[in-house]
């Protein structure tokens, strides 16, 4: 089954579209399957992919780490999802207490990406001091767009809120084996030859804003092995988390978005063969995780599609749904 499900990734590696990939599948009965191929690095030195390699999970950090932290803190009574962010970050836009849009936003608004922030901003170009850049994020009057879009700024703010509530950096949250903020404690998959940093990135966060903000942020910075990602997915499938947590990540909040995650919609990254009770999230570096609650099945596709450059058509936007369909067809044939 895993060979059949891995076929789209194997073809992409063979065609030179991506250097390497790992596919992991886990069921609610705790059985799992993993397959890998290709290269963890092409330059400066070739390195074969193994199951022990750590991937820069990029925006998958938003769901495995940040969303989970926020929902767990809510369960513990340390925050209210419908309270304003200022309940944790009272100095947010502190020079415009009366009229600042940011001071009206709730934790739930940011989790569901139903704010008017731009999708992304080059925060790293404004300086190289993490604390000063955090202050910049909190005090900047962000330009507003007409309709809500997926925005990194939402989760940068959530990460700062977590730090304020817990009094600790994100990296001190107990994430489990195989998950860690960088640098990872094992061999790392190479990502991009970064024009800003002047080197191939390997074991350091790819996202420029995350790096400039100190490497541990709400929107990026988490590294993981395939085993670590599957452990998290298994915990979600088997009910380790409270019912309120599961309801929050499955219930639509704005369009196809739940608290942190996406639900299945036409043309989404998880393919169309999965059930309507499927959630997922992707990462810019070429990572992704999807959980089908109806089938009791989850899968993660981890690639280094930005290596050695993002400026290349890796085919990732067709590879992901093709892999999702292949997984469902392999484990739940019609």
C-alpha positions in Angstrom: 0.0 0.0 0.0 2.7 2.5 0.9 4.5 1.9 -2.4 1.4 2.7 -4.3 0.7 5.8 -2.2 4.4 7.0 -2.6 4.2 6.6 -6.4 3.5 10.3 -7.2 6.4 11.4 -5.0 8.7 8.8 -6.5 7.8 10.1 -10.0 8.5 13.7 -8.9 12.0 12.7 -7.6 12.7 10.7 -10.8 11.8 13.7 -12.9 14.0 16.0 -10.9 11.2 18.1 -9.6 12.0 17.6 -5.9 15.3 16.3 -4.4 13.7 13.9 -1.9 10.6 12.9 0.0 9.2 11.0 3.0 5.6 9.8 3.1 4.2 8.6 6.4 0.7 7.1 7.0 -0.9 6.3 10.4 -4.3 4.9 11.3 -6.4 5.2 14.4 -5.5 1.7 15.3 -1.9 3.0 15.7 -0.6 1.0 12.7 1.8 3.1 10.5 3.7 2.9 7.2 6.6 5.0 6.0 8.5 5.2 2.7 11.3 7.5 1.6 13.5 8.2 -1.4 15.9 10.7 -3.0 18.3 13.2 -1.5 18.3 15.2 1.7 20.8 17.5 0.1 22.2 18.1 -3.4 24.6 20.9 -2.5 27.1 21.7 -1.2 27.5 18.0 -0.5 25.1 15.2 -1.7 23.4 13.5 1.1 20.9 10.6 0.8 17.5 10.9 2.5 16.8 8.8 5.6 13.9 8.4 8.0 16.1 10.0 10.7 16.3 13.4 8.9 14.6 16.4 10.4 12.5 18.7 8.1 11.9 22.4 8.5 8.1 22.1 8.8 7.6 25.8 8.0 3.9 26.7 8.3 3.0 23.2 9.6 4.4 24.7 12.8 1.1 26.7 12.9 -1.0 23.6 13.6 1.3 21.2 15.3 2.7 23.8 17.7 1.0 27.1 17.9 -2.7 26.1 17.4 -2.1 23.2 19.9 -0.5 25.5 22.4 -3.4 28.1 22.2 -6.1 25.5 22.5 -4.4 23.7 25.4 -4.0 27.1 27.2 -7.7 27.7 26.6 -8.6 24.3 28.0 -6.5 25.2 31.1 -8.5 28.4 31.5 -5.4 30.6 30.8 -7.1 32.4 27.8 -10.5 32.8 26.3 -10.5 32.2 22.5 -13.1 35.0 22.1 -11.2 37.5 24.3 -9.1 40.2 22.6 -5.4 39.6 22.1 -4.8 42.5 24.4 -5.8 40.3 27.3 -2.4 38.7 26.8 -0.6 41.5 24.9 -1.8 44.8 26.6 0.8 46.8 24.7 -0.5 45.8 21.3 -0.7 49.2 19.4 -0.3 50.9 22.8 -0.1 54.4 21.2 -3.6 54.1 19.6 -5.7 52.7 22.4 -9.0 54.0 21.1 -8.9 53.3 17.4 -6.4 50.6 16.6 -7.9 47.7 14.6 -5.4 45.2 16.1 -6.8 45.9 19.6 -10.2 44.5 18.5 -8.9 41.1 17.3 -9.5 37.9 19.3 -7.5 34.7 19.5 -10.1 33.0 17.4 -9.9 35.7 14.7 -6.2 35.0 14.3 -6.5 31.2 14.5 -9.1 31.3 11.7 -7.3 33.9 9.6 -10.3 36.1 9.6 -8.4 39.4 10.0 -7.5 42.0 7.4 -3.7 41.6 7.7 -1.7 41.2 4.5 -0.6 37.6 3.8 3.1 38.3 4.5 5.5 41.2 5.1 9.3 41.3 4.8 9.7 42.0 8.6 13.4 40.8 8.4 14.3 43.8 6.3 13.5 46.2 9.2 16.4 45.1 11.4 18.2 42.2 13.0 17.4 42.5 16.7 14.6 39.9 17.6 13.3 42.0 20.5 13.2 45.2 18.5 11.4 43.4 15.7 8.8 42.0 18.1 8.2 45.5 19.2 7.9 46.6 15.6 5.3 43.8 14.9 3.2 45.0 17.9 3.3 48.7 17.2 3.2 48.8 13.4 0.0 50.0 11.8 -0.4 47.1 9.3 -2.0 47.9 5.9 -5.5 46.4 5.7 -6.8 44.4 2.8 -10.4 44.2 1.5 -11.1 40.6 2.5 -9.4 38.2 5.0 -6.6 36.0 3.7 -4.2 33.5 5.2 -1.7 35.7 7.0 1.6 34.9 8.9 1.0 38.0 11.0 -1.9 36.3 12.7 0.3 33.5 14.0 3.3 35.8 14.8 0.9 37.6 17.2 -0.4 34.3 18.6 3.2 33.2 19.3 3.9 36.4 21.2 0.7 35.9 23.2 1.8 32.4 24.1 5.2 33.7 25.3 3.4 36.4 27.4 1.0 33.9 29.0 3.5 31.2 29.8 6.5 33.5 30.5 8.6 31.1 28.3 9.8 30.9 24.7 7.9 28.6 22.4 10.7 26.1 22.4 10.1 25.2 26.0 6.6 23.8 25.3 6.7 19.9 25.6 6.2 18.9 22.0 7.3 15.2 22.1 10.0 13.2 20.5 10.7 14.1 16.9 9.5 17.7 17.2 11.7 20.6 18.1 12.4 24.2 17.4 15.7 24.5 15.6 18.5 23.7 15.4 17.3 20.1 15.3 19.1 17.4 17.4 19.8 15.2 14.4 20.6 15.2 10.6 18.7 18.0 8.8 17.3 18.2 5.3 18.7 21.1 3.3 16.4 23.8 2.1 17.3 26.9 0.1 20.5 28.7 -0.8 19.3 31.8 0.9 20.1 35.1 -0.9 19.8 37.0 2.3 22.1 34.8 4.5 24.4 33.8 1.6 24.4 30.1 2.2 22.5 26.8 1.9 20.3 26.4 4.9 20.5 23.2 6.8 19.3 22.9 10.3 18.4 26.5 10.5 14.9 27.9 9.8 14.2 28.7 6.2 11.5 31.5 6.9 13.3 34.8 6.9 10.9 36.5 9.3 11.1 33.7 11.7 14.9 33.7 11.6 15.0 37.5 12.2 12.6 37.2 15.1 14.8 34.6 16.8 13.9 31.3 15.2 10.9 30.4 17.5 7.7 32.1 16.3 4.1 31.3 16.0 4.1 31.0 12.3 7.3 28.9 11.6 10.4 27.5 13.2 9.4 23.9 14.1 11.5 21.0 12.8 10.3 17.4 12.8 11.0 13.9 11.7 8.4 11.8 10.0 8.0 9.8 13.2 7.4 13.0 15.2 4.8 14.3 12.8 3.0 10.9 12.8 3.1 10.7 16.6 1.2 14.1 16.7 -1.3 12.9 14.1 -1.9 9.7 16.0 -2.5 11.6 19.2 -5.2 13.6 17.4 -6.8 10.6 15.9 -6.8 8.5 19.1 -8.3 11.2 21.3 -5.3 12.2 23.4 -6.6 15.8 23.3 -9.8 17.0 24.9 -13.1 17.1 23.0 -13.0 20.9 22.9 -9.6 20.7 21.1 -10.9 18.3 18.5 -14.1 20.3 18.0 -12.1 23.5 17.5 -9.8 22.1 14.8 -12.7 20.4 12.9 -15.4 23.1 13.1 -15.5 25.8 10.4 -14.8 29.3 11.7 -14.4 31.3 8.5 -14.9 29.8 5.1 -13.0 26.5 4.9 -10.8 27.4 7.9 -11.2 26.0 11.4 -9.1 27.0 14.4 -5.6 26.8 12.7 -6.4 24.2 10.1 -8.2 23.9 6.7 -11.1 21.7 6.0 -11.5 19.9 2.7 -12.7 22.1 -0.2 -12.6 21.9 -4.0 -9.0 22.0 -5.2 -7.3 21.8 -1.8 -4.0 20.3 -1.0 -5.3 17.0 0.4 -6.9 15.8 -2.8 -10.6 15.0 -3.4 -10.7 11.3 -2.4 -10.6 12.0 1.3 -13.8 12.4 3.3 -15.4 15.8 4.0 -14.2 15.4 7.6 -10.6 15.9 6.7 -8.3 18.7 7.9 -4.9 19.6 6.7 -2.1 22.2 6.5 1.0 22.8 4.3 4.4 24.4 4.7 6.3 26.5 2.2 9.4 24.3 2.3 7.3 21.4 0.9 5.8 19.8 3.9 2.2 18.9 4.8 -0.1 17.0 7.2 -3.7 15.8 6.6 -6.1 14.0 9.0 -9.2 12.2 7.8 -11.4 11.7 10.9 -14.1 9.7 9.1 -11.6 7.1 7.9 -9.4 7.3 11.0 -6.4 7.9 8.7 -3.7 10.6 8.6 -0.7 11.1 6.3 2.3 13.5 6.1 4.3 14.3 2.9 7.6 15.8 3.7 9.8 17.2 0.9 12.6 19.7 0.4 11.0 21.2 -2.7 12.8 24.6 -2.1 16.3 23.0 -2.3 18.4 24.5 -3.7 16.0 27.3 -4.7 12.4 28.2 -4.4 12.5 29.8 -7.9 11.7 26.6 -9.7 8.5 24.8 -10.6 8.7 21.8 -8.3 5.1 20.7 -9.1 4.3 20.6 -5.3 0.8 22.0 -5.9 -0.1 18.9 -8.0 2.0 16.5 -6.0 0.2 17.0 -2.7 -3.3 16.3 -3.9 -2.1 13.4 -6.1 -0.5 11.9 -3.0 -3.6 12.5 -0.9 -5.7 10.7 -3.5 -3.2 7.9 -3.7 -3.2 7.4 0.1 -7.0 7.2 0.3 -7.2 4.9 -2.7 -4.5 2.6 -1.3 -6.0 2.3 2.2 -9.7 2.8 1.4 -10.2 1.4 -2.1 -13.6 2.0 -3.6 
